């Protein structure tokens, strides 16, 4: 329907044309009948890309959460082959700056007996 086409045209596709193509294929296969309506497209977009739903956190909050997760996973290690900087793909000095800026103390993430930095 024209409404369904309008939704597809106004959707901000974060990936490439393949995403649009896959969604249209899914709609054609799963939709009984000859017409794909606005409701069909809206529902498909919601299930097709749930990770694109709005997140009300600020970029700093998201960054802080992610860096905290990585720091925990790395046992508080900043550098080295298995350190957080390597996992994040940034220089150790950049990570140190971000930790300070975000108010994160690397010592909080260290496991007992792990004293490496």
C-alpha positions as CSV (number, residue, x, y, z in Angstrom):
1,X,0.0,0.0,0.0
2,X,1.1,3.6,-0.4
3,X,1.3,3.9,3.4
4,X,3.6,0.9,3.7
5,X,5.8,2.3,1.0
6,X,5.9,5.7,2.8
7,X,7.1,4.0,6.0
8,X,9.8,2.1,4.2
9,X,11.0,5.2,2.4
10,X,11.1,7.3,5.6
11,X,12.8,4.8,7.7
12,X,16.5,5.7,8.4
13,X,18.2,2.5,7.4
14,X,21.4,2.3,9.4
15,X,22.9,-0.5,7.4
16,X,22.9,-1.1,3.7
17,X,20.4,-2.0,1.0
18,X,20.6,-5.6,2.0
19,X,18.6,-4.8,5.2
20,X,15.8,-3.3,3.2
21,X,15.8,-6.2,0.8
22,X,15.7,-8.8,3.6
23,X,12.8,-7.0,5.3
24,X,10.8,-6.8,2.0
25,X,11.4,-10.5,1.4
26,X,10.3,-11.3,4.9
27,X,7.1,-9.2,4.5
28,X,6.3,-11.0,1.2
29,X,6.8,-14.4,2.6
30,X,5.1,-14.0,5.9
31,X,2.2,-11.7,4.9
32,X,-0.9,-13.6,3.8
33,X,-2.8,-11.9,1.0
34,X,-1.8,-9.6,-1.8
35,X,-1.2,-6.3,0.0
36,X,1.4,-5.3,2.5
37,X,0.0,-2.5,4.7
38,X,1.4,0.1,7.0
39,X,0.7,-2.1,10.1
40,X,2.7,-4.9,8.5
41,X,5.7,-2.8,7.8
42,X,5.6,-1.1,11.2
43,X,5.5,-4.5,13.0
44,X,8.2,-5.9,10.8
45,X,10.5,-2.9,11.5
46,X,10.0,-3.3,15.2
47,X,11.0,-6.9,15.2
48,X,13.6,-6.6,12.4
49,X,15.8,-4.1,14.3
50,X,15.0,-4.1,18.0
51,X,18.5,-3.0,18.8
52,X,17.7,0.3,17.1
53,X,15.1,1.3,19.6
54,X,15.7,4.6,21.3
55,X,17.9,4.7,24.3
56,X,17.4,7.7,26.6
57,X,20.9,7.5,28.0
58,X,23.5,10.1,27.0
59,X,26.6,9.1,25.1
60,X,28.7,9.6,28.2
61,X,26.5,7.2,30.1
62,X,26.6,4.5,27.4
63,X,30.4,4.9,27.1
64,X,30.8,4.7,30.9
65,X,28.7,1.5,31.1
66,X,30.6,-0.1,28.2
67,X,34.0,0.8,29.5
68,X,33.0,-0.5,32.9
69,X,31.9,-3.9,31.4
70,X,35.2,-4.2,29.5
71,X,37.2,-3.2,32.6
72,X,35.4,-5.9,34.7
73,X,35.9,-8.5,32.0
74,X,39.6,-7.6,31.9
75,X,40.0,-7.7,35.7
76,X,40.9,-4.0,35.8
77,X,43.9,-4.4,33.5
78,X,44.5,-1.4,31.3
79,X,47.3,-2.5,29.0
80,X,48.8,-5.6,27.6
81,X,47.5,-8.2,25.3
82,X,44.5,-8.9,27.4
83,X,44.0,-5.4,28.8
84,X,40.9,-3.2,28.4
85,X,42.7,-0.8,26.0
86,X,43.4,-3.6,23.5
87,X,39.7,-4.8,23.8
88,X,38.4,-1.3,23.2
89,X,40.9,-0.7,20.3
90,X,42.3,2.5,21.9
91,X,45.7,3.5,23.3
92,X,46.2,2.9,27.0
93,X,46.7,6.7,27.5
94,X,43.3,7.3,25.9
95,X,41.7,4.8,28.2
96,X,43.3,6.4,31.2
97,X,42.0,9.8,30.1
98,X,38.5,8.4,29.6
99,X,38.5,6.6,33.0
100,X,39.4,9.9,34.7
101,X,36.9,11.9,32.7
102,X,34.1,9.4,33.5
103,X,35.0,9.2,37.1
104,X,36.0,5.5,37.0
105,X,38.8,4.1,39.1
106,X,40.6,1.1,37.6
107,X,41.2,-0.3,41.0
108,X,37.5,-0.9,41.5
109,X,37.6,-3.5,38.7
110,X,40.6,-5.4,39.8
111,X,40.1,-9.0,41.0
112,X,41.6,-10.0,44.3
113,X,45.3,-10.8,43.7
114,X,45.5,-9.0,40.4
115,X,47.8,-6.0,40.7
116,X,48.7,-5.4,37.0
117,X,47.9,-2.2,35.3
